């Protein structure tokens, strides 16, 4: 009897898997298929792939399909019959083991499933600094009614419609960021690794309506990255962590940024040279930094980012939402249909390019 294993009982209450999820998947399987639901708590944080118990190895050993948070190398080694593996995480770095790279198994991830809440976190950070809420927080801590920082000639208050927002990485997250900020009037420069396609900027506003094509310029490669650095009032990092992107925001890149720009990172901490960013923040070259991720998590208790008045730190929670499971299940069901129909990978969603690392 062909078997699929569902191993996504996340230990965190906000991510708890509703009972309708296995019901929906089971209903989509043909007669004769078995869906084995692992009831052990697992950890969907980061890239997943952190734990694999004997019970999971036994369940997967006779499976064709595995749904989990990350794909541990031990699981692939114990399950030679796997033909498709899916991760509920967006990041894939921890899953790209030598055996994954060598095996002829389709690997899909959940990139884009987290995009809406992450994009709204970015929007919140832009407005936090753009409307001077950091100044309000500083006032409130000292019970001080001080309008001075708002009224000075160099007041940092801005409007989104006057800003250029650069987005590095134009996958699911980058596209959702673009839709939101462009819907509110911002000009957008999006940077892709590969040349733009005609449909890339054919995005509707979040409320519906006409395309935002005229507000979104799509560039690619290192020259596009340099242009975005030079023109952006807000720079948003939404790229995957790969050998090409790691450390991309270094001293040279930061030197190309506008004086007084805002930096936001909701991607991976290793994309950024944090010492360089901190130095620029202290020197006043950056309006502020919004970091949902850092290179080493949790951020050290004595790290200067905690105390800096123009640093906004969230503990890698930009993807948290109650809307995850509907989107995740729809993604699984789409690809399950493609798998059962024997469709080519081009008709699937979120097939990971193992060689490229995303």
C-alpha positions in Angstrom: 0.0 0.0 0.0 1.6 3.4 -1.0 2.1 5.7 1.9 2.4 9.4 2.6 3.7 10.6 6.0 2.5 13.9 7.5 5.0 14.9 10.2 4.1 18.5 10.9 2.8 18.6 14.5 4.6 21.8 15.4 5.3 22.3 19.1 4.5 26.0 19.0 0.8 26.6 19.7 0.3 29.3 17.1 1.5 26.8 14.4 -0.5 23.9 15.8 -1.9 21.8 12.9 -5.7 21.9 12.7 -7.5 18.5 12.5 -8.9 19.4 9.1 -5.4 19.4 7.5 -4.9 15.6 7.5 -8.6 15.2 6.6 -8.1 17.4 3.5 -5.0 15.5 2.4 -6.5 12.1 3.1 -9.5 13.0 1.0 -7.2 13.9 -1.9 -5.4 10.6 -1.9 -6.7 7.8 -4.2 -8.3 4.6 -2.7 -5.6 2.3 -1.5 -3.2 5.1 -0.3 -2.3 5.4 3.4 -1.7 8.7 5.2 0.3 8.2 8.3 0.1 11.2 10.7 3.0 11.4 13.1 1.7 12.7 16.5 5.1 13.6 18.0 5.8 17.3 18.4 8.3 18.7 16.0 10.0 22.1 15.4 9.2 24.1 12.3 11.4 27.1 13.2 14.2 28.2 10.8 14.9 25.7 8.1 13.6 22.7 10.1 15.4 19.4 9.7 16.6 19.6 13.3 15.1 16.4 14.7 14.3 12.9 13.4 13.1 10.3 15.9 13.1 6.5 15.5 9.3 6.6 15.1 9.5 9.0 12.2 12.3 7.0 10.5 10.2 3.9 10.8 7.1 5.6 9.4 9.0 7.1 6.5 11.0 3.9 5.7 8.1 2.6 3.6 6.8 5.9 2.3 6.7 7.5 -1.2 5.8 11.0 0.1 7.0 12.8 3.2 5.6 16.2 4.5 7.7 17.7 7.4 9.7 20.7 8.5 12.9 20.3 6.7 14.3 17.0 5.3 16.9 15.4 7.6 19.6 13.4 5.9 18.9 10.5 8.2 15.4 10.3 6.9 16.4 10.1 3.3 18.9 7.5 4.2 16.3 5.4 6.0 13.6 5.8 3.3 14.9 4.7 -0.1 11.4 4.7 -1.6 10.7 8.4 -1.2 9.9 10.1 -4.5 8.7 13.5 -3.2 9.6 15.3 0.0 8.0 18.6 1.1 9.1 21.0 3.8 6.8 23.4 5.6 9.7 25.7 6.0 10.8 28.2 3.3 14.5 27.9 3.9 16.2 24.8 2.6 19.8 25.2 3.6 19.6 22.6 6.4 18.0 20.1 4.1 20.5 20.2 1.2 22.7 17.4 2.5 24.9 15.4 0.2 22.3 12.6 0.1 19.6 15.1 -0.9 21.8 16.4 -3.7 22.5 12.9 -4.9 19.0 11.4 -4.7 16.5 11.6 -7.5 13.7 12.9 -5.3 11.5 15.9 -5.9 12.0 18.5 -3.1 9.4 21.2 -2.6 9.4 23.9 0.1 7.0 26.5 1.4 8.5 29.7 0.0 5.7 32.2 -0.5 3.4 30.6 2.0 4.9 33.0 4.6 5.0 36.0 2.3 1.9 37.9 3.3 2.7 38.2 7.1 6.3 38.9 6.4 5.5 41.6 3.9 3.2 43.2 6.5 6.0 43.1 9.0 8.1 45.0 6.5 5.3 47.5 6.0 5.0 48.0 9.7 8.7 48.6 10.0 8.7 51.2 7.2 5.8 53.0 8.9 7.4 52.7 12.3 10.4 54.7 11.2 8.7 56.8 8.5 6.2 58.2 10.9 8.6 58.6 13.8 7.1 56.0 16.1 10.7 55.3 17.3 10.7 58.9 18.6 7.3 58.4 20.3 8.6 55.2 22.0 11.6 57.1 23.3 9.4 59.9 24.6 7.0 57.4 26.3 9.7 55.6 28.1 10.6 58.9 29.9 7.0 60.2 30.2 8.1 63.1 28.0 5.9 65.2 25.7 8.5 66.4 23.3 7.6 67.6 19.8 11.1 68.9 19.1 12.4 65.9 17.1 9.3 66.1 14.9 9.5 69.8 14.1 13.2 70.2 13.3 14.2 71.0 9.7 15.8 67.6 9.4 12.8 65.7 10.8 12.8 62.1 9.7 9.1 61.9 9.0 8.2 60.8 5.5 5.3 59.5 3.4 5.4 56.2 1.5 4.3 57.9 -1.7 7.5 59.9 -1.6 9.8 56.9 -1.1 11.7 54.5 -3.3 11.7 51.0 -1.8 14.4 48.7 -3.0 13.7 45.0 -2.6 16.6 42.5 -3.0 15.0 39.2 -3.9 11.8 39.1 -5.9 10.4 35.7 -4.9 7.2 35.3 -3.0 8.2 37.6 -0.1 9.6 40.3 -2.3 6.5 40.3 -4.5 4.2 40.7 -1.6 6.3 43.5 -0.2 6.2 45.2 -3.6 2.4 44.9 -3.8 1.9 46.5 -0.4 4.2 49.4 -0.6 3.4 50.2 -4.2 -0.3 50.1 -3.4 0.4 52.9 -1.0 2.2 54.9 -3.6 5.9 54.0 -3.2 8.1 53.5 -6.2 9.7 50.1 -6.2 13.0 48.8 -7.5 13.1 45.0 -7.3 16.4 43.1 -7.8 16.4 39.5 -9.1 19.2 37.2 -9.7 18.0 36.5 -13.3 16.7 38.9 -16.0 13.1 40.0 -15.5 10.2 38.4 -17.3 7.3 40.3 -18.8 4.9 39.0 -16.1 7.1 39.9 -13.1 5.7 43.4 -12.6 2.1 42.4 -13.5 1.0 42.7 -9.9 -2.4 43.8 -8.7 -2.7 45.9 -5.6 -3.6 44.1 -2.4 -7.1 45.5 -2.7 -7.5 44.6 -6.3 -7.6 46.9 -9.3 -5.1 47.7 -12.0 -1.6 46.4 -12.3 1.2 48.1 -10.4 3.6 47.6 -13.4 4.4 51.4 -13.7 5.5 51.6 -10.1 7.8 48.6 -10.1 11.1 48.5 -11.9 12.8 45.1 -12.0 16.6 44.8 -12.3 18.9 41.9 -12.1 22.4 40.9 -11.3 25.1 42.9 -9.5 24.5 46.0 -11.6 20.9 46.0 -10.6 21.8 45.5 -6.9 24.2 48.5 -7.1 21.5 50.7 -8.7 19.0 49.7 -6.0 21.5 50.6 -3.3 22.1 54.0 -4.7 18.4 54.9 -5.3 16.5 53.3 -2.4 15.2 55.3 0.6 14.3 51.9 2.1 16.2 48.7 1.3 14.5 45.4 2.1 16.4 42.1 2.1 14.2 39.3 1.0 16.7 37.0 -0.8 17.5 33.4 0.2 20.7 32.5 2.0 23.1 31.1 -0.7 26.8 31.3 -1.4 26.1 34.3 -3.7 24.0 36.3 -1.2 25.8 35.6 2.0 27.5 38.8 3.3 26.1 40.8 0.4 25.4 43.8 2.5 29.0 44.6 3.4 31.0 47.8 3.8 31.2 48.3 0.0 27.5 47.8 -0.5 26.6 50.0 2.5 28.8 52.8 1.1 26.6 52.9 -2.0 23.4 53.4 0.0 21.7 56.8 0.4 22.5 58.8 3.5 19.6 58.4 5.8 18.2 55.2 4.2 16.3 52.6 6.2 17.5 49.0 6.1 15.1 46.1 6.8 16.1 42.4 6.8 13.4 39.7 7.0 15.5 37.1 5.0 18.5 35.6 6.8 21.0 37.2 9.1 24.0 36.0 7.3 23.2 38.3 4.3 24.4 41.2 6.4 27.7 42.3 7.9 26.2 43.4 11.2 29.3 45.2 12.5 29.3 47.4 9.4 25.6 48.1 9.8 26.0 49.0 13.4 28.8 51.4 12.7 26.7 53.1 10.0 23.8 53.3 12.4 25.9 54.8 15.2 27.5 57.3 12.7 24.0 58.4 11.6 24.3 57.2 8.0 21.2 55.1 8.4 17.8 56.3 9.4 17.3 53.0 11.2 17.4 49.2 10.9 14.6 46.8 11.2 15.9 43.3 11.8 13.7 40.2 12.2 16.8 38.0 11.7 20.4 38.2 12.8 23.5 36.1 12.0 23.5 34.3 15.4 20.1 33.8 17.0 19.1 34.6 19.7 20.8 38.0 19.6 23.4 38.2 22.4 22.1 40.0 25.5 24.9 42.6 25.3 24.6 43.3 21.6 24.5 47.1 20.9 21.5 46.6 18.6 19.3 46.1 21.7 20.0 49.5 23.1 20.2 51.6 20.0 17.2 53.9 19.7 17.0 53.5 15.9 17.2 49.7 15.8 13.9 47.7 15.8 14.5 44.0 16.6 11.9 41.3 16.3 12.8 37.7 17.3 12.5 36.0 13.8 8.7 36.1 14.0 7.8 38.0 10.8 6.1 34.9 9.4 3.8 34.2 12.4 0.2 34.2 11.3 -3.0 32.3 11.8 -3.4 32.1 8.0 -0.5 29.7 7.5 -2.3 26.4 7.4 -4.9 27.2 4.7 -2.1 28.4 2.4 0.2 25.5 3.3 -2.5 22.9 2.8 -3.5 24.4 -0.6 0.1 24.2 -1.7 0.4 20.6 -0.6 -2.9 19.7 -2.3 -1.8 21.3 -5.6 1.4 19.4 -5.7 -0.2 16.2 -4.5 -2.5 16.4 -7.5 0.5 17.1 -9.8 2.4 14.1 -8.3 -0.6 11.7 -8.7 -1.1 12.8 -12.3 2.6 12.3 -13.1 2.8 16.0 -14.2 6.2 17.5 -15.1 7.9 19.5 -12.4 7.2 22.7 -14.4 3.5 22.3 -13.4 4.4 22.0 -9.7 4.8 24.9 -7.2 7.9 25.6 -5.2 10.2 22.9 -6.6 13.6 23.6 -5.0 16.6 24.0 -7.3 19.0 21.9 -5.3 22.0 23.1 -7.2 21.2 26.8 -6.7 20.1 26.3 -3.1 16.6 27.7 -3.2 
